[in-house]
Amino acid sequence: MNKYAAYDNYLKEQPDAKGYFGPYGGSYLPEKLVPAFQEIEQAYKRISQSAQFINELRRIRREFQGRPTPVYHCERLSNLLGTTQIYLKREDLNHTGAHKLNHCMGEGLLAKFMGKKKLIAETGAGQHGVALATAAAYFGLECDIYMGEVDIAKQAPNVARMKILGARVIPVTHGLKTLKEAVDAAFEAYMKEYQDAIYCIGSAVGPHPFPLIVRDFQVIVGEEAREQFVQMTGHLPDAVCACVGGGSNSIGMFVPFLADPVEIIGVEPLGRGSGVGDHAASMTFGKKGVLHGFESYLLQDEQGDPLPVYSVASGLDYPATGPEHAYLKDMGRTQYDTVDDKEAMEAFFALSRYEGIIPALESSHAVAYAMRCAREGKFGSILVNLSGRGDKDMDYVIEHYGYGEDLKL
């Protein structure tokens, strides 16, 4: 029996009616918020089968977002490293510079359908915040973005973009002042405003139905990439990889390949190393736990509280991963590996120098993994989801790493 045939109807079978991917997912909510999330779920069920909604979303993707984004062959970089050929799905060319707009425009359309007046969200690297601020401007909605003070300092260009687009950027000053605390603050705000607002979570995490909704809006990435790669080469890639923080860009890339004989690898941030507080590799070092209303792999202490996390990439410094990733890992269908800050920065400068593409620091982790595979000759071809561009990271990179003068491949 073909071991991949079990995934032929995957999108219809996962998650179950209660939002579980196997033992992961669910909805762990304060009683006050249960009706609000049920309202979102019912509204999404209605519009996701509506020809009017689907056609409007397709029009937005085509005319506003600039989809489809292309697949690009990194010929120079590949030939420098060996025989493995590296390809990129260019989500950096999606409007606003990352994959995040794929689900933000969908969530904005959903909010409009529900009669909501405001979008509330958190952001780490700022790409989700920019995308949601863009959606709010497009649909004529208010927008509040919660962002940790540490990330505000690291991602100044994206903070400016959010404000220019009309969003309120609200600094989060407690805890580590990064993504986890921003999610906490956004949830607290939503509890006070759920009647007039919708919480638009920034990744494939959170209580049901958000891992489902974000996944559904992001699968366009893998669907396009699969078709484009076959058109370019006549066959499927040997491997597909993407960076994994919460897991939205990666789940969107992975799901369309689940039923194919293709290796699927998620790349986590090892940061400064394997010590507590030095990384954010929850699939590698975590264990089952509950955070922000869902159950998945979680970096946690003996009491079950989330551990401190770190990554050079603000969009990856989250102590858990989406529940669908946890399920696919346990099923043995996806694998997870790690890339540290040093290797990610080498990839950042290498892709810039040899292909003329400046990647986001988040995406640089996936590029680094592909470069590692190329040096080892591990695959004939590897397709990377280049989930975002590096404009937002320029000031931080130059301050801490210079201009890559010492790069040697």
C-alpha positions as CSV (number, residue, x, y, z in Angstrom):
1,M,0.0,0.0,0.0
2,N,1.2,3.5,-0.8
3,K,2.0,5.1,2.6
4,Y,1.1,8.5,1.3
5,A,-2.4,7.5,0.2
6,A,-3.6,8.1,3.8
7,Y,-3.3,11.8,3.1
8,D,-5.5,11.9,0.0
9,N,-8.5,13.4,1.9
10,Y,-6.4,15.1,4.6
11,L,-8.0,18.6,4.3
12,K,-11.5,17.2,4.8
13,E,-10.5,14.9,7.7
14,Q,-8.3,17.2,9.8
15,P,-9.1,18.7,12.2
16,D,-12.1,16.9,13.8
17,A,-15.3,18.7,14.7
18,K,-13.8,19.9,18.0
19,G,-10.7,21.3,16.4
20,Y,-8.3,18.4,17.3
21,F,-5.5,17.1,15.1
22,G,-5.2,13.8,16.8
23,P,-4.5,14.7,20.4
24,Y,-3.5,18.2,19.7
25,G,-5.4,21.5,19.2
26,G,-8.8,22.0,20.8
27,S,-10.1,25.1,22.4
28,Y,-9.1,26.0,26.0
29,L,-10.9,29.3,26.6
30,P,-12.3,31.5,29.4
31,E,-16.0,30.8,29.6
32,K,-16.7,34.4,28.5
33,L,-15.0,33.9,25.2
34,V,-16.6,30.5,24.2
35,P,-19.6,32.1,22.4
36,A,-17.3,34.5,20.5
37,F,-15.2,31.7,19.1
38,Q,-18.3,29.7,18.3
39,E,-19.6,32.7,16.4
40,I,-16.3,32.8,14.4
41,E,-16.4,29.1,13.7
42,Q,-20.0,29.2,12.4
43,A,-19.4,32.2,10.3
44,Y,-16.3,30.6,8.8
45,K,-18.1,27.4,8.0
46,R,-20.8,29.4,6.1
47,I,-18.5,31.6,4.0
48,S,-15.8,29.0,3.3
49,Q,-18.4,27.1,1.2
50,S,-19.7,30.3,-0.4
51,A,-19.0,30.9,-4.1
52,Q,-19.3,34.6,-3.5
53,F,-16.7,34.6,-0.7
54,I,-14.3,32.3,-2.6
55,N,-14.5,34.4,-5.8
56,E,-14.0,37.6,-3.9
57,L,-10.9,36.1,-2.1
58,R,-9.5,35.0,-5.5
59,R,-10.0,38.4,-6.9
60,I,-8.2,40.0,-4.0
61,R,-5.3,37.6,-4.3
62,R,-5.0,38.2,-8.0
63,E,-5.6,42.0,-8.2
64,F,-4.4,43.2,-4.8
65,Q,-1.9,40.7,-3.5
66,G,-0.2,39.9,-6.8
67,R,-0.7,36.1,-6.6
68,P,0.5,33.7,-7.9
69,T,4.0,34.3,-6.6
70,P,6.7,32.5,-8.6
71,V,9.0,29.6,-7.9
72,Y,12.6,30.6,-8.6
73,H,15.7,28.4,-9.2
74,C,18.8,29.5,-7.2
75,E,21.2,28.4,-9.9
76,R,24.3,30.3,-8.8
77,L,24.0,29.4,-5.1
78,S,23.2,25.8,-5.9
79,N,26.2,25.4,-8.2
80,L,28.5,27.0,-5.6
81,L,27.4,24.5,-3.0
82,G,27.3,21.2,-4.9
83,T,24.8,19.3,-7.1
84,T,21.6,19.8,-5.1
85,Q,19.4,22.3,-6.8
86,I,17.7,24.9,-4.5
87,Y,14.4,26.4,-5.5
88,L,12.4,29.2,-3.7
89,K,8.7,29.8,-3.4
90,R,8.8,33.6,-3.5
91,E,6.3,34.7,-0.9
92,D,8.6,37.7,-0.3
93,L,7.0,39.0,-3.5
94,N,3.5,38.7,-2.0
95,H,2.1,42.2,-1.3
96,T,3.5,43.6,2.0
97,G,6.5,41.3,1.7
98,A,5.5,38.0,3.3
99,H,3.0,35.1,3.3
100,K,1.0,36.7,6.2
101,L,-1.3,38.6,3.9
102,N,-2.8,35.3,2.7
103,H,-4.7,34.8,5.9
104,C,-5.0,38.4,6.9
105,M,-7.1,39.3,3.8
106,G,-9.2,36.2,4.5
107,E,-9.7,37.1,8.1
108,G,-10.5,40.7,7.1
109,L,-13.1,39.5,4.7
110,L,-14.5,37.2,7.4
111,A,-14.7,40.2,9.9
112,K,-16.6,42.2,7.3
113,F,-19.0,39.4,6.8
114,M,-19.6,39.2,10.6
115,G,-20.2,42.9,10.9
116,K,-17.2,43.6,13.1
117,K,-15.6,47.0,13.3
118,K,-12.1,46.2,14.5
119,L,-9.3,43.8,13.9
120,I,-7.1,42.9,17.0
121,A,-3.8,41.0,16.7
122,E,-0.3,40.4,18.0
123,T,2.9,40.5,16.0
124,G,6.5,39.5,16.5
125,A,8.5,40.3,13.4
126,G,5.9,42.8,12.4
127,Q,4.9,41.1,9.2
128,H,1.6,39.9,10.5
129,G,1.0,43.3,11.9
130,V,1.7,45.0,8.6
131,A,-0.5,42.5,6.8
132,L,-3.4,43.0,9.1
133,A,-3.0,46.8,9.1
134,T,-3.1,46.5,5.3
135,A,-6.3,44.3,5.4
136,A,-7.9,46.8,7.8
137,A,-7.2,49.7,5.5
138,Y,-8.5,47.7,2.5
139,F,-11.8,46.8,4.3
140,G,-12.3,50.1,6.2
141,L,-11.8,48.6,9.7
142,E,-10.0,49.8,12.8
143,C,-6.9,47.9,13.8
144,D,-5.0,47.4,17.1
145,I,-1.6,45.6,17.0
146,Y,0.1,44.4,20.2
147,M,3.8,44.1,19.9
148,G,6.6,43.5,22.5
149,E,8.9,46.4,23.2
150,V,12.0,44.2,22.3
151,D,10.5,43.5,18.9
152,I,9.4,47.1,18.4
153,A,13.1,48.1,18.7
154,K,14.3,45.3,16.4
155,Q,11.6,45.8,13.7
156,A,11.3,49.6,13.4
157,P,10.5,49.7,9.7
158,N,7.5,47.5,10.2
159,V,6.3,49.5,13.1
160,A,6.4,52.6,10.9
161,R,4.5,50.8,8.1
162,M,1.7,49.8,10.5
163,K,1.3,53.3,11.7
164,I,1.3,54.7,8.2
165,L,-1.4,52.2,7.3
166,G,-3.5,53.6,10.2
167,A,-3.1,50.9,12.8
168,R,-2.5,51.5,16.5
169,V,0.7,49.8,17.7
170,I,0.4,49.1,21.4
171,P,3.7,48.3,23.2
172,V,3.8,45.3,25.5
173,T,6.1,45.9,28.4
174,H,5.8,42.8,30.7
175,G,7.8,39.6,30.7
176,L,10.3,39.1,28.0
177,K,8.5,41.8,25.9
178,T,8.4,39.6,22.8
179,L,5.8,37.5,20.9
180,K,4.4,35.4,23.7
181,E,3.6,38.5,25.8
182,A,2.1,40.2,22.8
183,V,-0.3,37.2,22.3
184,D,-1.2,37.5,26.0
185,A,-2.0,41.2,25.7
186,A,-4.0,40.7,22.5
187,F,-6.1,38.0,24.1
188,E,-6.8,40.3,27.1
189,A,-7.9,43.1,24.8
190,Y,-10.1,40.8,22.8
191,M,-11.9,39.6,25.9
192,K,-13.1,43.2,26.5
193,E,-14.0,44.0,22.8
194,Y,-15.2,40.7,21.3
195,Q,-18.7,42.0,20.5
196,D,-17.3,44.6,18.1
197,A,-13.9,43.1,17.2
198,I,-12.4,39.9,15.8
199,Y,-9.1,38.5,17.0
200,C,-7.0,37.7,14.0
201,I,-4.2,35.4,15.3
202,G,-0.9,35.6,13.4
203,S,-0.1,32.0,12.9
204,A,-1.6,28.5,12.8
205,V,-1.9,28.5,16.6
206,G,-4.5,29.4,19.2
207,P,-7.9,28.0,20.0
208,H,-10.1,26.3,17.4
209,P,-11.0,27.4,14.7
210,F,-7.9,29.5,14.1
211,P,-5.4,26.7,13.3
212,L,-8.0,25.5,10.7
213,I,-8.7,29.0,9.3
214,V,-5.1,30.1,9.0
215,R,-4.1,26.7,7.4
216,D,-6.9,26.9,4.9
217,F,-5.9,30.4,3.8
218,Q,-2.2,29.5,3.6
219,V,-2.5,26.3,1.6
220,I,-2.5,28.5,-1.6
221,V,1.3,28.7,-1.1
222,G,1.9,25.0,-1.4
223,E,-0.8,24.5,-4.1
224,E,0.9,27.1,-6.3
225,A,4.4,25.8,-5.6
226,R,3.6,22.2,-6.4
227,E,2.0,23.1,-9.7
228,Q,4.8,25.6,-10.6
229,F,7.6,23.2,-9.7
230,V,6.2,20.4,-11.9
231,Q,5.8,22.8,-14.8
232,M,9.4,24.0,-14.4
233,T,11.0,20.6,-14.0
234,G,8.6,17.9,-15.0
235,H,8.6,16.2,-11.6
236,L,8.2,16.9,-7.9
237,P,11.0,18.1,-5.6
238,D,12.8,15.6,-3.5
239,A,12.2,17.7,-0.4
240,V,10.2,20.7,0.8
241,C,11.2,22.9,3.7
242,A,10.1,26.0,5.6
243,C,10.9,27.8,8.8
244,V,8.7,27.0,11.8
245,G,7.8,29.3,14.6
246,G,4.0,29.2,15.2
247,G,3.8,27.4,11.8
248,S,1.6,29.3,9.3
249,N,4.0,29.6,6.3
250,S,5.2,26.0,6.8
251,I,1.8,24.4,7.2
252,G,0.6,26.2,4.1
253,M,3.6,24.9,2.2
254,F,3.5,21.4,3.6
255,V,-0.2,20.3,3.3
256,P,-0.4,20.2,-0.5
257,F,2.6,17.8,-0.6
258,L,1.4,15.4,2.1
259,A,0.1,12.8,-0.3
260,D,3.3,13.0,-2.5
261,P,6.6,11.0,-2.1
262,V,8.4,14.1,-0.9
263,E,10.4,14.6,2.2
264,I,8.9,17.5,4.4
265,I,11.1,19.3,6.9
266,G,10.3,22.1,9.3
267,V,13.3,24.2,10.4
268,E,13.3,25.6,13.9
269,P,15.4,28.3,15.5
270,L,18.2,26.9,17.6
271,G,19.3,30.5,18.4
272,R,22.4,30.6,20.6
273,G,22.3,26.9,21.5
274,S,20.3,24.2,23.3
275,G,20.2,25.8,26.7
276,V,17.0,27.0,28.3
277,G,16.2,30.5,27.0
278,D,18.7,30.2,24.2
279,H,16.4,28.9,21.4
280,A,12.7,28.5,20.4
281,A,12.8,24.9,19.0
282,S,9.6,23.6,20.6
283,M,9.2,20.6,18.3
284,T,12.7,19.5,19.0
285,F,12.9,20.1,22.8
286,G,9.3,20.6,23.9
287,K,6.6,18.3,25.2
288,K,2.8,18.3,25.1
289,G,1.3,21.2,26.9
290,V,-1.3,24.0,26.7
291,L,-0.7,27.6,25.8
292,H,-2.9,30.4,24.5
293,G,-6.0,28.1,24.3
294,F,-4.5,25.1,22.4
295,E,-2.5,22.0,23.0
296,S,0.7,21.2,21.2
297,Y,4.4,20.8,21.7
298,L,5.5,23.4,24.2
299,L,8.8,24.5,25.8
300,Q,7.8,24.3,29.5
301,D,9.1,23.9,33.0
302,E,8.2,21.2,35.5
303,Q,5.0,23.2,36.4
304,G,3.9,23.4,32.8
305,D,4.6,27.1,32.5
306,P,6.3,28.3,29.2
307,L,10.0,28.7,29.2
308,P,11.8,31.8,28.0
309,V,12.7,31.6,24.3
310,Y,15.1,33.4,21.9
311,S,15.8,33.7,18.2
312,V,17.5,36.3,16.1
313,A,14.3,36.2,14.1
314,S,11.5,37.9,16.0
315,G,8.8,35.9,14.2
316,L,10.2,32.6,15.4
317,D,10.6,33.3,19.2
318,Y,7.5,31.6,20.4
319,P,7.5,28.7,22.9
320,A,5.0,26.5,21.1
321,T,4.2,25.3,17.6
322,G,0.8,24.9,15.9
323,P,-1.1,21.7,16.7
324,E,-1.2,20.4,13.2
325,H,2.6,20.3,13.1
326,A,2.6,18.3,16.3
327,Y,0.1,15.8,14.8
328,L,2.1,15.5,11.5
329,K,5.3,14.9,13.5
330,D,3.8,12.2,15.6
331,M,2.4,10.6,12.4
332,G,5.9,10.5,11.0
333,R,4.9,12.5,7.9
334,T,7.0,15.6,8.7
335,Q,10.5,16.0,10.2
336,Y,11.9,18.9,12.2
337,D,15.5,20.1,12.3
338,T,17.2,23.1,13.7
339,V,19.4,26.0,12.5
340,D,21.2,28.4,14.8
341,D,21.7,32.2,14.5
342,K,25.1,31.8,12.9
343,E,24.0,29.5,10.2
344,A,20.9,31.6,9.5
345,M,22.9,34.8,9.2
346,E,25.3,33.1,6.7
347,A,22.3,32.1,4.6
348,F,20.9,35.7,4.9
349,F,24.1,37.1,3.4
350,A,24.6,34.2,0.9
351,L,21.2,34.6,-0.7
352,S,21.7,38.3,-0.9
353,R,25.1,38.1,-2.4
354,Y,24.7,35.3,-4.8
355,E,21.0,35.6,-5.9
356,G,20.2,39.2,-5.3
357,I,17.4,38.3,-2.9
358,I,17.5,39.7,0.7
359,P,15.4,37.2,2.8
360,A,13.7,37.8,6.1
361,L,15.7,36.4,9.1
362,E,12.8,33.9,9.6
363,S,13.1,32.6,6.1
364,S,16.9,32.5,6.3
365,H,16.6,29.5,8.6
366,A,14.9,27.5,5.9
367,V,17.5,28.7,3.3
368,A,20.3,27.7,5.7
369,Y,18.9,24.2,6.0
370,A,18.7,23.9,2.2
371,M,22.3,25.1,1.9
372,R,23.3,22.5,4.5
373,C,21.6,19.8,2.4
374,A,23.3,21.1,-0.7
375,R,26.7,20.8,0.8
376,E,25.9,17.3,1.9
377,G,24.4,16.3,-1.4
378,K,21.4,15.1,0.6
379,F,18.7,15.7,-2.1
380,G,18.6,16.2,-5.9
381,S,16.3,19.2,-5.4
382,I,14.8,21.0,-2.4
383,L,12.0,23.6,-2.5
384,V,12.1,26.3,0.2
385,N,9.3,28.5,1.2
386,L,10.9,32.0,1.2
387,S,8.2,33.3,3.5
388,G,9.3,36.9,3.6
389,R,11.7,39.6,2.5
390,G,14.4,41.2,4.7
391,D,13.6,44.9,4.5
392,K,12.3,44.8,8.0
393,D,15.6,43.3,9.3
394,M,18.1,45.6,7.6
395,D,18.8,48.0,10.5
396,Y,19.1,45.2,13.0
397,V,21.4,43.1,10.8
398,I,23.7,46.0,10.0
399,E,24.0,47.0,13.6
400,H,24.8,43.5,14.9
401,Y,26.4,41.8,11.9
402,G,27.6,44.5,9.5
403,Y,27.3,43.9,5.7
404,G,28.5,40.3,5.5
405,E,32.0,41.2,4.5
406,D,33.4,38.0,5.9
407,L,31.1,35.7,4.1
408,K,32.9,32.6,2.6
409,L,31.0,29.7,1.1
